[in-house]
Amino acid sequence: MLQYLYMDPEFFSSFSLSVSWLLLPLGIFFIVFVIYSLFNMYHLFRFGVYNFGLYIISTIYVLGTVALISMALWVVLDLDWSASLSLGNFFEDYSQTILPL
């Protein structure tokens, strides 16, 4: 049974993954964050106490969100997304003594 669980490092050397696939979790995170933020802003304005503090907190939240997303996009757009990762590089130093499979 254990011979079927053995992971040969040479098996993974032929596989490669495009770095652009990492944009998918980032995009999902941004979409979930925007939906969550809109939900919170709606409840803040709908059920919150209308005073000057509400508008200050909302403005700080929106400006902070825009600043963080802008910085994240600035870093992400500077990367080379056409590169690929070889899975063989991850398994070349695999040792059977660390995790015997």
C-alpha positions in Angstrom: 0.0 0.0 0.0 2.8 2.4 0.8 4.4 2.0 -2.6 1.4 3.8 -4.1 1.9 6.8 -1.8 5.5 7.3 -2.7 6.0 10.7 -4.4 8.8 10.6 -7.0 10.4 14.1 -7.3 11.1 13.3 -11.0 7.4 13.0 -11.6 6.8 16.6 -10.7 9.6 18.0 -12.7 7.6 18.0 -15.9 4.7 20.1 -14.4 4.8 23.9 -14.5 2.3 26.4 -13.3 1.8 29.9 -14.7 2.2 32.7 -12.2 -0.9 34.3 -13.5 -3.0 31.7 -11.7 -2.1 33.5 -8.5 -4.4 36.4 -9.7 -7.4 34.2 -9.2 -7.3 34.1 -5.3 -6.4 37.8 -5.3 -9.4 38.7 -7.4 -11.7 36.5 -5.3 -10.3 38.2 -2.2 -10.9 41.7 -3.6 -14.5 40.8 -4.7 -15.3 39.3 -1.2 -13.8 42.4 0.5 -15.8 44.8 -1.7 -19.0 43.0 -1.0 -18.2 42.8 2.8 -17.4 46.5 2.8 -20.5 47.6 1.0 -22.6 45.4 3.4 -20.9 47.1 6.4 -21.3 50.6 4.9 -24.9 50.0 4.3 -25.5 49.0 7.8 -23.5 51.8 9.2 -25.5 54.4 7.3 -28.8 52.6 7.7 -28.7 51.8 11.5 -25.9 54.1 12.7 -26.3 57.3 14.6 -26.2 60.3 12.2 -23.5 62.6 13.4 -20.3 64.1 12.3 -18.3 61.1 13.7 -20.1 58.7 11.3 -19.0 60.6 8.3 -15.4 60.9 9.6 -15.2 57.2 10.3 -16.7 56.3 6.9 -14.4 58.7 5.1 -11.3 57.3 6.9 -12.4 53.7 6.1 -13.0 54.5 2.4 -9.8 56.4 2.0 -7.8 53.7 3.8 -9.4 51.0 1.6 -8.7 52.9 -1.6 -5.1 53.5 -0.4 -4.5 49.8 0.4 -6.0 48.5 -2.8 -4.1 51.0 -4.8 -0.8 50.0 -3.2 -1.6 46.3 -3.7 -2.4 46.9 -7.4 0.7 49.0 -7.8 2.8 46.1 -6.5 0.9 43.4 -8.4 1.0 45.2 -11.8 4.7 45.5 -11.6 5.2 41.7 -11.6 6.0 39.5 -14.6 2.8 37.4 -14.9 4.0 35.5 -18.0 6.6 33.6 -16.0 6.0 30.0 -14.9 6.9 28.0 -11.9 8.3 24.5 -12.2 6.9 22.2 -9.6 10.2 20.2 -9.8 12.0 23.0 -8.0 9.7 22.5 -5.0 10.5 18.8 -4.7 14.1 18.6 -5.7 15.3 18.9 -2.0 12.6 16.5 -0.8 13.9 14.2 1.9 12.2 10.9 2.8 13.4 11.4 6.4 11.3 14.6 6.9 8.0 13.2 5.6 8.2 9.5 4.7 5.6 8.8 2.1 
